[in-house]
Amino acid sequence: MNAEDHEILEVVDKEGNVLGLAARSVLHADPSLIHRVVHVLVFNDNGELLLQRRSMNKDVAPGMWDTSVGGHISPGEDPPAAARREMREELGIEGPDELEFLYTYLFTNHRESELVSTFRYICNSGFSINRDEIDEVRYWSLDEIRKGLGCNLFSRHFEQEIRTYLGIY
């Protein structure tokens, strides 16, 4: 077990009401328990979406292209604060005021269930990536992303995220 496995997170219902606390390792092994996460879709002025290639050291979707920014919401933290914290930790983006809330959805797979709050942010440069979590970042056109769906380029989580964003079901 690594330090992340001992991280304590809130267990919530489908509406986000807190039911209790559990270790990340427990939440990532029981899809009947829902925990909260944030995603930030970082676009540039050309409408291209920044994606991150997850570190090969990650326990979920190593080496896969994934959402611009994503992470767990800490106990007592609100989604916008978590989004800003994750932007700082993953990409070195400090305190953006221009976060736009997009939607919330439930992501479930054989391992876990997450209540995802998604935001949008416009940024053209100035990244300082966290090499412990991310191997590389690059902007993708939405056409490139559409063509890559189902081709084992993207994490399953990102595939659901982008389908939600684009209205493809």
C-alpha positions as CSV (number, residue, x, y, z in Angstrom):
1,M,0.0,0.0,0.0
2,N,1.2,3.5,-0.8
3,A,0.3,6.8,1.1
4,E,-2.5,7.5,-1.3
5,D,-4.3,4.3,-0.2
6,H,-4.6,5.7,3.3
7,E,-6.2,8.9,2.1
8,I,-9.5,9.4,3.9
9,L,-12.5,10.5,1.7
10,E,-16.1,11.2,2.1
11,V,-18.7,8.5,1.2
12,V,-21.7,10.2,-0.4
13,D,-25.0,9.3,-1.9
14,K,-26.0,10.0,-5.5
15,E,-26.9,13.6,-4.6
16,G,-23.6,14.3,-2.8
17,N,-24.9,14.1,0.7
18,V,-22.1,12.9,3.1
19,L,-22.8,9.5,4.7
20,G,-19.4,8.9,6.3
21,L,-15.7,8.5,5.7
22,A,-13.6,5.7,4.3
23,A,-10.0,5.1,3.1
24,R,-9.3,5.5,-0.6
25,S,-8.3,1.9,-0.8
26,V,-11.7,0.8,0.4
27,L,-13.5,3.2,-2.0
28,H,-11.5,2.0,-4.9
29,A,-12.4,-1.6,-4.2
30,D,-16.2,-1.3,-3.7
31,P,-18.4,0.3,-6.4
32,S,-21.4,0.3,-3.9
33,L,-19.6,3.2,-2.1
34,I,-19.6,6.6,-3.9
35,H,-17.0,9.2,-3.4
36,R,-16.6,12.7,-4.9
37,V,-14.1,13.9,-7.5
38,V,-13.6,17.0,-9.7
39,H,-12.6,17.2,-13.3
40,V,-11.5,20.4,-15.1
41,L,-11.6,20.5,-18.9
42,V,-8.8,23.0,-19.8
43,F,-9.3,24.4,-23.3
44,N,-7.2,26.9,-25.3
45,D,-8.5,29.8,-27.3
46,N,-8.7,27.5,-30.4
47,G,-11.2,25.2,-28.7
48,E,-8.6,22.4,-28.3
49,L,-8.8,20.3,-25.1
50,L,-5.7,19.7,-22.9
51,L,-5.3,16.1,-22.0
52,Q,-2.8,14.5,-19.7
53,R,-1.1,11.2,-20.2
54,R,-1.3,9.5,-16.8
55,S,2.0,8.4,-15.2
56,M,2.8,4.7,-15.6
57,N,3.0,4.7,-11.8
58,K,-0.7,5.3,-11.3
59,D,-2.9,2.5,-10.1
60,V,-5.8,3.5,-12.3
61,A,-5.4,3.8,-16.1
62,P,-1.6,4.1,-16.2
63,G,-0.2,5.5,-19.5
64,M,-3.7,6.5,-20.8
65,W,-4.7,9.9,-22.0
66,D,-7.1,11.4,-19.5
67,T,-9.1,14.5,-18.4
68,S,-7.0,17.8,-18.2
69,V,-7.3,17.8,-14.4
70,G,-8.9,15.4,-12.0
71,G,-8.8,14.4,-8.4
72,H,-10.6,13.5,-5.2
73,I,-12.5,16.1,-3.1
74,S,-11.1,16.2,0.4
75,P,-13.5,15.9,3.4
76,G,-15.2,19.3,4.0
77,E,-13.9,20.7,0.7
78,D,-16.3,22.2,-1.9
79,P,-15.9,21.2,-5.6
80,P,-14.6,24.6,-6.8
81,A,-11.9,24.7,-4.1
82,A,-10.9,21.1,-5.0
83,A,-10.8,21.9,-8.7
84,R,-8.4,24.9,-8.0
85,R,-6.2,22.8,-5.7
86,E,-6.0,20.0,-8.3
87,M,-5.1,22.5,-11.0
88,R,-2.3,23.8,-8.9
89,E,-1.1,20.3,-7.9
90,E,-1.2,18.8,-11.4
91,L,-0.5,21.7,-13.8
92,G,0.9,24.5,-11.6
93,I,-2.1,26.8,-12.5
94,E,-2.6,29.2,-9.6
95,G,-6.0,30.3,-8.3
96,P,-8.1,30.8,-11.4
97,D,-11.3,32.8,-10.9
98,E,-12.8,31.9,-14.3
99,L,-13.8,28.3,-13.5
100,E,-17.2,27.5,-15.2
101,F,-19.2,24.7,-13.6
102,L,-20.6,22.4,-16.3
103,Y,-22.4,19.4,-14.8
104,T,-22.3,16.5,-12.3
105,Y,-22.6,12.9,-13.2
106,L,-22.1,9.4,-11.6
107,F,-19.2,7.3,-13.0
108,T,-19.3,3.6,-12.0
109,N,-17.1,0.7,-13.0
110,H,-16.1,-2.7,-11.5
111,R,-13.8,-1.0,-9.0
112,E,-15.4,2.2,-7.9
113,S,-18.2,4.8,-8.1
114,E,-17.5,8.5,-8.3
115,L,-19.8,11.5,-8.2
116,V,-17.9,13.8,-10.6
117,S,-18.3,17.6,-10.7
118,T,-16.9,19.0,-14.0
119,F,-15.6,22.5,-14.6
120,R,-14.3,24.3,-17.7
121,Y,-11.3,26.6,-17.8
122,I,-9.5,28.5,-20.7
123,C,-5.7,28.5,-20.6
124,N,-3.2,28.8,-23.4
125,S,0.1,28.2,-21.6
126,G,2.0,28.2,-18.3
127,F,2.0,24.6,-17.2
128,S,4.3,23.1,-14.7
129,I,3.2,19.4,-14.7
130,N,3.5,17.1,-11.7
131,R,5.8,14.4,-12.9
132,D,4.7,12.0,-10.2
133,E,1.2,12.0,-11.7
134,I,1.6,13.0,-15.4
135,D,4.0,11.9,-18.1
136,E,3.0,14.6,-20.6
137,V,0.2,17.0,-21.7
138,R,-0.9,18.2,-25.0
139,Y,-3.9,19.9,-26.7
140,W,-6.2,17.8,-28.8
141,S,-8.8,18.9,-31.3
142,L,-12.3,17.6,-30.5
143,D,-12.2,15.8,-33.9
144,E,-9.0,14.0,-32.9
145,I,-10.7,13.0,-29.6
146,R,-13.8,11.8,-31.4
147,K,-11.7,9.6,-33.8
148,G,-9.8,8.2,-30.8
149,L,-12.8,7.1,-28.9
150,G,-12.9,3.3,-28.4
151,C,-9.3,2.9,-29.7
152,N,-7.7,2.3,-26.2
153,L,-6.1,5.7,-26.2
154,F,-8.1,7.2,-23.5
155,S,-9.1,6.1,-20.0
156,R,-12.6,4.8,-19.7
157,H,-13.3,7.6,-17.3
158,F,-12.3,10.2,-19.8
159,E,-14.3,8.5,-22.5
160,Q,-17.4,8.9,-20.3
161,E,-16.5,12.5,-19.5
162,I,-16.0,13.5,-23.1
163,R,-19.2,11.7,-24.2
164,T,-21.1,13.6,-21.5
165,Y,-19.5,16.9,-22.6
166,L,-20.3,16.3,-26.3
167,G,-23.7,14.8,-25.6
168,I,-22.8,11.5,-27.2
169,Y,-24.4,8.5,-25.4
